[in-house]
Amino acid sequence: MRAAEEEGVRRGCTDMTVSTYTFQAPGFYRKLGFRETGRTPGVPGGHADVSFHKTIGG
C-alpha cells in the first residue's frame, strides 16, 4: 500500500479509494489511515461491501 500511495502522489493524485468486504480487510485499511465512507449491504452471509477514502500527497 505504501508503494501504491507513493506512486499515486508521483502521478499527481490527491485521493485514494478502496473497497473491501466486511469479512476481508476493513481493519487493515483503517490502520492505514483510510476512513469509511459507505457500506452496501446484501453480500451473502450477512456481509457488506465497505468503501474507504484517504487523502494522499499535498
C-alpha positions in Angstrom: 0.0 0.0 0.0 2.8 2.4 0.7 4.2 1.9 -2.7 0.8 2.5 -4.2 0.4 5.7 -2.3 3.8 6.9 -3.3 3.1 6.1 -7.0 -0.2 7.9 -6.7 1.5 11.0 -5.3 4.2 10.8 -8.0 1.4 10.9 -10.6 -0.3 13.8 -9.0 -3.2 12.0 -7.3 -4.6 13.5 -4.1 -7.0 10.8 -3.0 -7.2 7.0 -2.8 -10.4 4.9 -2.6 -10.6 1.2 -1.9 -13.4 -1.3 -1.4 -13.4 -4.4 0.7 -16.0 -6.8 2.2 -16.7 -6.8 5.9 -15.2 -10.3 6.1 -12.0 -9.3 4.5 -9.9 -6.2 5.4 -11.8 -3.2 6.9 -9.4 -3.2 9.9 -6.4 -3.2 7.7 -7.5 -0.1 5.8 -8.5 1.7 9.0 -5.0 1.1 10.4 -3.5 2.7 7.2 -5.5 5.9 7.8 -8.4 5.2 5.5 -11.9 6.4 6.7 -15.1 4.5 5.9 -17.3 6.4 3.5 -20.1 3.9 2.9 -21.5 0.4 3.1 -23.6 -1.5 0.7 -25.4 -4.4 2.5 -26.6 -7.5 0.8 -23.4 -9.5 0.4 -24.2 -13.2 1.0 -23.6 -14.4 4.6 -24.8 -11.1 6.1 -21.8 -9.1 5.0 -21.4 -5.7 3.3 -19.2 -4.1 0.8 -17.3 -1.3 2.6 -15.9 1.8 0.8 -12.9 3.7 2.2 -11.2 7.0 1.3 -7.8 8.5 2.2 -6.2 11.9 1.2 -2.7 11.4 0.0 0.1 13.9 -1.0 -0.3 17.6 -0.5 
